[in-house]
């Protein structure tokens, strides 16, 4: 279904509305925690006071972290999984440092009060006070998860391994909350504070349960996806077609992606992120993937009738964020898949720039040309080595981009491709002073 330009320009941009709501919620909770902390009374020891406040902010950050990873459709479709993932990452480091501060300041503060060695004080607290040992275990788990999230480790871990390690975060959250129940001064001194913390933690837990368990189960029971065809697009690219029940009621848009699980003996445990490569028509869903690893390469061996468990749809790479009546779509390699779906869905005059090394790498090109002819769009295939430079500079540099699309400032620009290409195009758009609100790119980083 094509969306009109007027409908695509709401009075308040969806991303701005969602971000403002989310950060207003966070700010209000920071203020509430600070007030409740002050009302509970300050310790005569400054180190203990700082440690307790750091612990409360750490607990709040953990609850906020749960909301960020809950994959709530309303947030995801407006903000995008890549931005939520970036915030998730920084919130994780905030949790690590606030809890480290909590541990250090509390340990030194109580050691100062008791006139003991810090290590001896920690050992005594862990052996005599309820909840301290659980808190130390929770902190150790967070350290392990943080180490697994560091760039040097993340590059060396398979997605499934990284995801499995992250599941221990839920255990850390539970341990930290029970520590707060046992020793938190807010719980001990105020019914209002107890009500606040219970509401906050239960609300965050409910968000995770709804977004990560209930909604995916309900959608899959409702739609019952199955593979209907597997088509080889090139020696290393394959398309998988699926159908199911009530697909016309599935809230999916061109440009979005799913985490796909194909329920065979050797694949059911693997969740792979692939974008839709055709606009949803209420009858069929299609993904197109390049063989970048054993998992994606094995798609061509799927049997007709294989059941599919899909989590999603995810992503804000859709026409909901359009600001202008015309558009520029820039794709690199297999990043053409969501771009091809957008071309089918978007209205106005559209220019497509498709960056590949050779003409043979331009998968789905016949479909692109057919859509372009039917819709009056322009498709240009840009071939050459990755670092190719001409008289005007890089192929997707600002000079060439402006030459190929002189009215780029008056268009929405959708970019999808390898990280290096995407970053280069975004730099070019900044140099050309294309308004940030008109630039749309998504990296699928939580799933990748």
KAQUIPE-V590443 format. One line per field, one symbol per residue. ss: DSSP state (H for helix, E for strand, L for the rest). psi: psi as a letter, one per 20 degrees, with the letter a starting at -180 (. if undefined). burial: + if it has 9 or more other C-alpha atoms within 8 Angstrom, else -. Layout:
BEGIN
ss=???
psi=???
burial=???
END
This chain:
BEGIN
ss=LLLLLLLLLLLLLHHHHHHHHHHHHHHHHHHHHHHHHHHHLLLLLHHHHHHHHHHHHHHHHHHHHHHHLLLLHHHHHHHLHHHHHHHHHHHHHHHHHHHHHHHHHHHHHHHHHHLLLHHHHHHHHHHHLLLHHHHHHHHHHHHHHHHHHLHHHHLLLLHHHHHHHHHHHHHHHHHHHHHHHHHLHHHHHLHHHHHHHHHHHHHHHHHHHHHHHHHHHHHHHHHLEEEEEEEEEELLEEEEEEELLLHHHLLLLLLLEEEEEELLLLLLLLLEEEEELLLLLLLEEEEEEELLLHHHHHHHHLLLLLEEEEEEEELLLLHHHLLLLEEEEEEEHHHHHHHHHHHHHLLLLEEEEEEELLHHHLLLHHHHHHHHHHHLLEEEEEELLLLLEELLEELLLHHHHHHHLLLHHHEEEEEELLHHHHHHHHHHHHHLLLLHHHEEELLLLLLL
psi=pqpqhghimrgppggggggggghgggghhgggggghghhipqqhpgggggggghgghggghgghghghjilpggggihhqhgghgghgghhghggghhhggggghgghghhggilrqgghggggghihppigghghgghgghgggghhiqghhhhipqghgggghhhihhggggghghghghiphghhiphggggghgggghggghgggghifgggggghhghmqqphqopohrhjpqpppqraqkhiipmqqpirrqopoomrhjihipopppqpjqppjihqqpqpqqnirhghhihijqqpipqpoppaqqqjmrihjqhqhrqpppqpciiighggghhhhqaappppooorgrhhimqjghgghgggghjkrppppoqrqgkppahjbqhkrgghghghnhkhhjqqppppaqgggghgghgghghikpphiippqpikhhi.
burial=--+-+--++---+++-+++------+--++--++-++--+------++++++++++++++++++++++++++--++++++++-++-++--++++++-++++++++++++++------+--++--++---++++++-+++-+++-++-++---++-------+--+--++-+++-++++++--++-++--+--++-----++--++-++++++++++---+--++++++-+-++--+++++++++-++------++++++++++---++-+++++++++++-++++++++++---++++++-+-+-+++++--+++++++-+++++++++++++++++++++++++++-+++++++++----+++---++-++----+-+-+++--------+++++++-+++-----++-++++++++--++-++--+++-+-+---+++++-+----
END
